[in-house]
Amino acid sequence: MKKSQKVTLGLFLSAASVCLSATVMAETKTTEGAAKPAHGEYIDWRLLSVSHREDKKTLRAILANDTAIAAARKDQTKPWPDGSVLAKVVWKESIHPNWSQAIVPGEFASAEAMIKDSKKYAGTGGWGFGHWEGNKLVMHEETKAKECFACHMPMKDNDYVYTFSALK
């Protein structure tokens, strides 16, 4: 990895961490009564990686439960072990107000999940797909899960996961 990429990754990881912490610690309401997003159990998970979707203008923190973190640290993710849960927490990108060269997390967009259970989700590569509504994980029904899985097909050789661990 080039030095400039490491610096950029470091800045994004710092910004994502600060934004996630600030979102969690904030009061339920902001100015003008706008509701703050409620977060699910992923809020206490560790950071596995980050991504920037230029096409969607979003920044993502990929968090993982203890099972997934342990597998990533041992480089045992092909396949990921059953019980692994990956959370993709998404913010719209924003420009830092005091540093126009920096892209930082802006408005919270969504939190999605992939749950590894090779028997229960055998029809979708062993992965269940869902999203958090507030602090409740809602699994997608079969049709939507198959749509998600179709998008993950190009990553078959990586157990259908786009994320590459930053822990290596």
C-alpha positions, 0 to 999 in steps of 0.5 A: 500500500502506498504512503498516500493510501495509508494516510487516506485510509488512516484519515477515513478510519479516524473520521468514521470512528469519530462520526460513529461515536458522535452519532451514538452519544448524541441525544435522541433529537437534534436541532429543529426536532429532527430524529437522530438514527438509532443504532443496533447491536453493531454499535459496539463491534470492531472495525473490520474495514472501510469503503468509499462508493464513488458511484453512490457518494457514500462512505461505509464502515464495515463492522464485525462481531467477535466471531468475524473479527477472530476469523479475519485476524486468523485469515480464515475467511474463505469461508467465513465461519458460521456465526459471523455477522458483518455490518455495513454502516453507511453515511452520505459523503460530505466535505469537511467544513474546515478542510475542503480536501477531506471527504468525511461521513455526513448524514447517516444513510443505513445499516445493513447486515450479512449473517453467516449460517451455511445451513439456514441460508444455503440458497444464498451462499450461506449468507442471510441479508438484512438491515437494521431498523433502529436497533432491531435487525430485520432479515430480508425476505427471500426475494430481497435476499436473492437480489442481495446475493445476486450482487455478491456473486462476483465475489464467490471466491471471497465467500461472497464478501466484498470486504477485504479486512484491514486487519491483515 
